[in-house]
Amino acid sequence: MRTSVAILCSVAALSGFLEAATARGALLLVPEDEHLAVVKTTPNGLQDMLTLEGLNVVYGESRRAFAFLSQKSDGWQLDLLEKGTQAITSRAVAIDDVLMELSGPAKDMMLNDNAAYFVTFGSAGFRFNQLSLADGSVRAFSLPNDVSNPWVVDSGGIPLIVEWEGYRVWKFDPAAASLQLLVTADDVDETTRRIEPRVRAPGFYASFVMVPGVGVFRLSRLGGLQQVLNADLTRIAGPPVTLQKVGRAGHVPRVFSGVYRGTAAIGVVREWNGRKGVTYMDPLGSIIRRQAPLTAGAVLDSIFPTPDDSILYVDSETAAVNDIDLGTFAVTPLWKVPADGANLARILSVTPP
């Protein structure tokens, strides 16, 4: 085990690099030369919290810490950043190549107080991994050979493995050390299963989203949104039915869980005719709750919903973190990020003003 100590950079050293422009606090992941850095904004200045290897990482968050997996020249490294003490623990881990997204850093890891969960790919194919935070040991579980781009999401502390462009969802049971198949193609409505394979236009993808307290939903290539699991991860009673259509204007690169006016919502990110926007939908009905435009330079993978009816995101054209008010659509720049590689910047956490 290798332990590193966080070195706090002076405000002066960072003042030309990233400026705090608001009373909000945030933890950001930003590019610095040929690597990424975790940067904290404070009322009195900025602190460079952690330097990571390379320009692509997989990360996760628990109530107590953030974890980052990055690749060094001699293998993979896990860095754990405690939220309270800001202590950093680093260790080398013996694993296959971590499955990463081509667009850059992604929250494709689940983290709790005991372990980190993520997907790797190697000679044995795709594998789901449980990495112990206590001793760095890894347990790997093989996924089916025909699995389609799996990644891990957090379902109230339970790791779920879902397919991008697929139909299946698995649950990991730590006590039994096994994977349980929860959702199959049979749980998707018949019309979707029949027509979806014919839809191959760029920008139309199938994906899953977990909505806390509500359940798991699948967005089809046809633009249909269907609930496939209840909040307790049991199957939906009755025949599979698509509840609503999110539309097929443009393409939908991302769906996410958010909150609008105090209740859960599903955010659908869309690009069309050179424009970008977010639609908040009621998970259990056909109601579009709010539609908001995004600036042309919005980095869609950086979208960070807040519970106070706003959305934060990185704008690559202005190299800024923007805050859009979902009531007025007013856009407020909060912090600057490096212009070179701004599309790789991500918002890790935000504290209210």
HELIX and SHEET records of a PDB file:
HELIX    1   1 VAL A   11  LEU A   14  1                                   4    
HELIX    2   2 ALA A  185  ASP A  187  5                                   3    
HELIX    3   3 GLU A  190  ILE A  195  1                                   6    
HELIX    4   4 GLU A  196  ARG A  198  5                                   3    
HELIX    5   5 LEU A  300  SER A  302  5                                   3    
HELIX    6   6 ALA A  342  LEU A  344  5                                   3    
SHEET    1   A 4 GLY A  45  THR A  51  0                                        
SHEET    2   A 4 HIS A  35  THR A  42 -1                                        
SHEET    3   A 4 GLY A  25  GLU A  32 -1                                        
SHEET    4   A 4 ARG A 346  THR A 351 -1                                        
SHEET    1   B 4 VAL A  58  GLU A  61  0                                        
SHEET    2   B 4 ALA A  65  LYS A  72 -1                                        
SHEET    3   B 4 GLY A  75  GLU A  82 -1                                        
SHEET    4   B 4 ILE A  88  VAL A  93 -1                                        
SHEET    1   C 3 ASP A  97  VAL A  98  0                                        
SHEET    2   C 3 ALA A 115  GLY A 122 -1                                        
SHEET    3   C 3 MET A 110  LEU A 111 -1                                        
SHEET    1   D 4 ASP A  97  VAL A  98  0                                        
SHEET    2   D 4 ALA A 115  GLY A 122 -1                                        
SHEET    3   D 4 GLY A 125  SER A 132 -1                                        
SHEET    4   D 4 VAL A 138  SER A 142 -1                                        
SHEET    1   E 4 PRO A 150  SER A 155  0                                        
SHEET    2   E 4 ILE A 158  GLU A 163 -1                                        
SHEET    3   E 4 VAL A 169  ASP A 173 -1                                        
SHEET    4   E 4 SER A 178  VAL A 183 -1                                        
SHEET    1   F 4 SER A 207  VAL A 211  0                                        
SHEET    2   F 4 GLY A 215  LEU A 219 -1                                        
SHEET    3   F 4 GLY A 224  ASN A 230 -1                                        
SHEET    4   F 4 GLN A 244  LYS A 245 -1                                        
SHEET    1   G 4 HIS A 251  TYR A 260  0                                        
SHEET    2   G 4 THR A 263  TRP A 272 -1                                        
SHEET    3   G 4 ARG A 275  MET A 281 -1                                        
SHEET    4   G 4 ILE A 288  LEU A 294 -1                                        
SHEET    1   H 4 PHE A 304  PRO A 305  0                                        
SHEET    2   H 4 SER A 310  ASP A 315 -1                                        
SHEET    3   H 4 ALA A 320  ASP A 325 -1                                        
SHEET    4   H 4 VAL A 331  LYS A 336 -1                                        
END                                                                             
